[in-house]
Amino acid sequence: MSENAIGKLRVDKWLFYARLFKTRTIASAAVAQGQFRINSQLVKKPSYMIKIGDVLTFPKSDYIRVIEIKLLAKNRGPATVAVTLYDDLDPPQPKRRDNKLLTAEREKGSGRPTKRERRDTDKLRDFI
């Protein structure tokens, strides 16, 4: 009897099928590091069997991802299909620009800065 026939799938395979990790090896290593929680339970084995309705919590780049499993897949498909496999309960927010004062912003269509404008910008950066 296959894994999908009983409604369960390995967590590393599902993460790869859902395109949350580039390769299955990377997904397995991430789970083995012990940073994954499934239904608030710490999981360290990539072979842990997941089912529909489980909630995954794991760090991904600068964010903590919280994902509910909606479907199990048989193989890795296109990204449009992969998005339907889960429901993102806490989508990552766009990165804030903390150094907004350090970047010079120009109006669209104003062209390149002149020497004088460039010097003024450099003075402003040195001042801060």
C-alpha angles and dihedrals in degrees: 000000000000125000094249092051091067093041099251135108136180112267094230092053092048093050089052093046091048089053093236088128128034096229136017090238091058090047091051092049092049092052092045091056088069099239096119126097123191113193088345091305119120112241125195101167122086088206092065108130117234130192138195112291096031116133118223121202118187142141116258117180106310097342140074106232120211112191133174116209112235102168140013118226131212094211143356111283137174121309092255090061094041092059090059091059094074145026115227105223095184109025116202114261120231114267115265119232102235092171095055091131091056094057122074115225124201132191115262112264096018093117129218119337118260121237090261093051090047092052091049090051092049091050090052092051092049090049093055 
